[in-house]
Amino acid sequence: MDRVDYQSLVVQDLVNLEKSEELELSPWYQRRSVWNDSQKSYLINTLFEKKPIPAIYIRHSLNLEKSKSIKEIVDGQQRTRTIIGYCQDDFSAKHTSYKAKVKFSQLKRSEQQDFLLTGIPVGYLLGASDADVIDIFGRINSVSKSLNSQEKRNAQFSGEMKQFCLTQASSRIGFWRSYGVFTANDVARMNETQFMSDLVLNLMNGLSDFSSKNIDILYEKFDESFPDAERIAKRIDRVFDLIAAIDPDHFKATIFRRQPVFFSLFLVLDGYKKKISTTRMSNIIWEIDSRFQDEENASASDTEFRKSCTSTTQRIRQRKIRNDYIKSFF
């Protein structure tokens, strides 16, 4: 193979190539199209929000019999099908200007034009033989690291619940950093997104064990639609606003920067409907932390709380102990 030439096509270019039958979407080594509507909608939403998508790799060749230039999709078949399919009104997707999902024909003319002019990264494989193409396809689709549960979940789902949890987590990067709840490495491995997913599960269904399987079920159940999104978002915003009023240096010097303890504080505050001043909240957090540190003068409930913060912290028994203990101070 000579080289990879990186260029940019716009969506309209892909549509035109497909119409003129110059686009080969199903080479023999490619798997068939298997994306569901949620995955398709997620890709289009990504383009609407001007976020990057992986490059599409194309081998350019000539069909001498038909006197046509053929562009064979080596990698990116499903992305390409999805983009073209949206322009043909095959499914609807979330647009930043609309509450409900919309089809391409429902967009304003200016919005349609904006989408059709969206750039798509393309890598042209120049001088690539069949052997080169198979090798490249295998390399692109290999996994270089072991994925954790949330990374696998993120790859598997693309619907409403996945997008909701991802947005709730990513929009609070500044908070996680300032309050010391998640490290940069935690965020890189999507631990804050799994934390938020577990939090949403508990807000909806009540206190429960941490269960990766139950989060998977949550994502699957609300993949197509999440009717309670606005209501849950308001509850989450309210609690974050309460905690964010506390001095971050004060907060991250306490045990509440630990993810399991922060989780419990969050649920207690969600259930606490009375008004509470920032000063009182800060004093409660400081008091609980002081008792946690003072093993010598600890009461039975203090000792039980300490144990629930330091071992098997994700089980419902430990969560309930922390919940009841923190709630008692309010």
C-alpha positions in Angstrom: 0.0 0.0 0.0 1.3 3.5 -0.8 -0.2 5.6 1.9 -3.4 6.8 3.7 -4.6 10.2 2.4 -6.8 11.9 5.0 -9.4 14.3 3.7 -12.9 15.5 4.6 -16.1 14.9 2.8 -19.4 16.5 3.7 -22.6 14.6 4.3 -24.0 15.7 0.9 -20.9 14.1 -0.8 -21.8 10.7 0.7 -25.4 11.1 -0.3 -24.3 11.9 -3.9 -21.9 9.0 -4.1 -24.6 6.6 -3.0 -27.1 8.0 -5.5 -24.6 7.6 -8.3 -23.8 4.1 -7.2 -20.1 5.0 -6.7 -20.2 3.8 -3.0 -19.6 0.2 -2.2 -21.1 -0.3 1.3 -21.0 -4.1 1.5 -17.5 -5.5 0.6 -17.3 -9.2 1.3 -15.2 -8.9 4.5 -17.6 -6.5 6.1 -20.3 -7.6 8.5 -23.9 -6.7 7.7 -25.6 -3.6 9.1 -26.6 -4.4 12.7 -27.1 -1.0 14.3 -30.5 -0.4 16.0 -32.3 3.0 15.8 -30.9 4.1 19.1 -27.3 3.6 17.9 -28.2 5.4 14.7 -29.8 8.3 16.5 -26.8 8.7 18.8 -24.4 9.0 15.8 -26.6 11.7 14.2 -26.9 13.5 17.5 -23.1 13.5 17.7 -22.9 15.2 14.3 -25.7 17.7 15.3 -23.6 18.6 18.3 -20.5 19.0 16.2 -18.6 16.3 18.2 -16.0 14.2 16.4 -16.7 10.7 15.0 -14.2 8.1 13.9 -12.8 8.4 10.4 -14.3 6.4 7.6 -11.7 4.4 5.6 -12.2 4.1 1.8 -10.3 2.2 -0.9 -10.7 4.0 -4.2 -10.7 1.8 -7.3 -12.1 1.8 -10.9 -14.9 -0.3 -12.4 -13.7 -0.4 -16.0 -16.8 -2.3 -17.3 -19.1 0.5 -16.0 -16.5 3.3 -16.4 -17.1 4.2 -12.8 -15.0 5.3 -9.9 -15.8 3.0 -6.9 -15.2 4.0 -3.3 -15.2 0.9 -1.2 -15.9 1.4 2.6 -13.2 -0.6 4.4 -14.2 0.6 7.8 -17.3 2.7 8.7 -20.0 0.9 6.8 -22.6 1.3 9.6 -21.7 5.0 10.2 -22.0 5.6 6.4 -25.4 3.7 6.1 -26.7 5.7 9.2 -25.8 9.1 7.8 -27.3 8.3 4.4 -30.3 6.7 6.0 -31.1 9.7 8.1 -31.1 11.9 5.0 -33.7 9.5 3.6 -35.9 9.8 6.6 -35.3 6.2 7.8 -35.3 7.1 11.5 -35.4 10.1 13.8 -32.7 11.6 16.0 -32.3 14.2 18.7 -31.5 17.7 17.5 -30.4 20.5 19.9 -33.3 22.7 18.7 -36.1 20.2 19.4 -37.4 18.4 22.5 -38.5 15.3 20.6 -36.5 13.3 18.1 -36.9 14.6 14.5 -36.5 13.1 11.0 -34.4 14.9 8.4 -37.6 16.2 6.6 -38.8 17.8 9.9 -35.7 20.0 10.2 -35.9 23.6 9.0 -34.2 24.2 5.7 -31.3 26.0 7.3 -30.8 23.0 9.7 -30.9 20.6 6.8 -28.3 22.5 4.9 -26.1 22.7 8.0 -26.3 19.0 8.4 -25.6 18.3 4.8 -22.5 20.5 5.0 -21.2 18.7 8.1 -17.7 17.4 7.5 -16.9 13.6 7.8 -13.3 12.6 8.3 -12.2 10.1 5.6 -8.9 8.2 5.1 -8.3 7.1 1.5 -6.2 3.9 1.3 -4.0 4.5 -1.8 -2.6 1.5 -3.6 -4.2 -0.9 -1.1 -4.3 -4.6 -2.2 -7.0 -7.0 -0.9 -4.4 -8.3 1.6 -3.7 -4.7 2.8 -7.5 -4.1 3.2 -8.1 -7.2 5.3 -5.1 -6.4 7.5 -6.2 -2.8 8.0 -9.8 -3.9 8.7 -8.6 -6.3 11.3 -6.3 -3.7 12.9 -8.9 -1.0 13.1 -11.5 -3.4 14.7 -9.2 -4.9 17.2 -9.4 -3.9 20.9 -6.1 -2.8 22.4 -7.1 -2.9 26.0 -9.4 -4.7 28.4 -12.6 -2.8 28.8 -14.2 -2.3 32.2 -18.0 -2.7 32.7 -18.9 0.9 31.9 -16.7 1.0 28.8 -18.4 -2.2 27.5 -21.8 -0.7 28.4 -20.9 2.5 26.5 -20.0 0.5 23.4 -23.2 -1.7 23.6 -25.8 1.0 24.2 -26.5 4.3 22.4 -30.0 5.2 23.6 -31.7 7.7 25.9 -30.5 6.3 29.2 -26.8 6.0 28.1 -26.9 9.5 26.8 -28.6 10.8 29.9 -26.0 9.3 32.3 -23.1 10.3 30.1 -24.3 13.9 29.9 -25.0 14.0 33.7 -21.5 12.8 34.4 -19.5 14.7 31.7 -21.2 18.0 32.5 -19.8 17.8 36.0 -16.1 17.3 35.3 -15.3 20.6 37.0 -17.2 19.4 40.1 -15.5 16.0 40.2 -12.1 17.7 40.0 -12.7 20.5 42.5 -14.3 18.3 45.1 -11.8 15.4 44.7 -14.4 12.7 44.0 -12.9 11.3 40.8 -9.3 11.4 39.5 -8.4 12.1 35.9 -7.7 8.4 35.5 -11.2 7.6 36.9 -12.8 9.9 34.3 -10.7 8.4 31.5 -12.0 5.0 32.3 -15.7 6.3 32.7 -15.9 5.5 36.4 -17.8 8.7 37.0 -20.4 7.7 34.3 -20.9 4.3 36.0 -21.2 6.1 39.3 -23.9 8.4 37.9 -25.7 5.4 36.3 -25.8 3.6 39.6 -27.1 6.9 41.3 -29.9 7.2 38.7 -30.8 3.5 39.3 -31.1 4.2 43.0 -33.0 7.5 42.6 -35.6 5.6 40.4 -35.9 2.3 42.3 -34.8 3.0 45.8 -31.6 1.9 47.7 -30.1 -1.2 46.3 -26.8 -3.2 45.9 -24.4 -2.1 43.3 -25.0 -4.4 40.3 -23.4 -4.0 36.9 -26.1 -6.3 35.5 -28.9 -4.1 36.9 -27.3 -1.0 35.2 -27.2 -3.0 32.0 -30.9 -3.7 32.4 -31.6 0.0 33.1 -29.8 1.0 29.9 -31.7 -1.6 27.9 -35.1 -0.8 29.4 -34.7 3.0 28.6 -32.7 2.7 25.5 -35.5 3.9 23.2 -37.1 6.4 25.5 -36.5 7.8 29.0 -39.8 9.6 30.0 -38.6 10.6 33.5 -35.4 12.3 32.2 -36.5 15.8 33.1 -37.7 14.9 36.5 -34.6 12.9 37.5 -32.4 15.7 36.1 -34.1 18.2 38.3 -33.5 16.0 41.4 -29.9 15.6 40.5 -29.4 19.3 39.8 -30.9 20.2 43.2 -28.5 18.0 45.2 -25.5 19.1 43.2 -26.4 22.7 43.8 -26.6 22.0 47.5 -23.2 20.3 47.7 -21.5 22.8 45.3 -22.4 25.6 47.8 -19.9 24.1 50.2 -16.3 25.2 50.0 -14.5 22.5 47.9 -11.4 22.6 50.0 -13.5 22.0 53.1 -15.3 19.2 51.4 -12.4 17.3 49.9 -10.6 17.2 53.3 -13.4 14.9 54.6 -14.4 11.3 54.0 -17.2 12.6 51.8 -14.8 12.8 48.9 -14.8 9.0 48.9 -17.1 7.8 46.2 -19.3 5.4 48.4 -19.7 8.0 51.1 -20.5 10.8 48.6 -23.0 8.4 47.0 -24.8 8.0 50.4 -24.7 11.8 51.1 -26.3 12.4 47.7 -29.2 10.0 48.3 -29.8 11.4 51.8 -29.9 15.0 50.5 -32.3 13.9 47.7 -34.7 12.6 50.3 -34.3 15.6 52.5 -37.0 18.1 51.3 -36.6 20.8 53.9 -34.5 23.9 53.4 -31.0 23.7 54.7 -28.3 26.4 54.9 -24.8 25.9 53.6 -23.4 26.6 57.0 -25.5 23.8 58.6 -24.6 21.4 55.9 -20.9 22.2 56.2 -21.2 21.7 60.0 -22.9 18.3 59.6 -20.2 17.1 57.1 -17.5 18.3 59.4 -19.1 16.6 62.5 -19.5 13.3 60.7 -15.9 13.4 59.5 -14.6 14.3 63.0 -16.4 11.3 64.4 -15.1 9.1 61.7 -11.5 10.1 62.5 -11.9 9.8 66.3 -11.8 6.0 66.9 -11.0 6.3 70.6 -14.2 8.1 71.5 -16.4 6.4 69.0 -19.9 5.2 69.8 -21.3 1.9 68.5 -23.1 3.7 65.6 -19.9 5.6 64.8 -17.9 2.4 64.7 -20.6 0.7 62.5 -20.6 3.7 60.1 -16.8 3.6 59.9 -16.9 -0.1 59.0 -19.5 0.6 56.3 -17.2 3.1 54.7 -14.1 0.9 54.6 -15.2 -2.6 53.5 -17.7 -4.0 51.0 -18.9 -0.5 50.5 -21.2 -1.3 47.6 -23.6 -3.8 49.2 -27.0 -2.7 50.3 -26.3 -3.4 54.0 -23.4 -1.0 54.1 -25.3 1.5 52.0 -28.2 1.4 54.4 -25.9 1.8 57.5 -24.3 4.9 55.9 -27.7 6.2 54.8 -29.3 5.9 58.2 -26.2 7.3 60.0 -25.9 10.4 57.8 -29.7 11.0 57.8 -29.7 11.1 61.6 -27.6 14.3 61.6 -30.3 16.0 59.5 
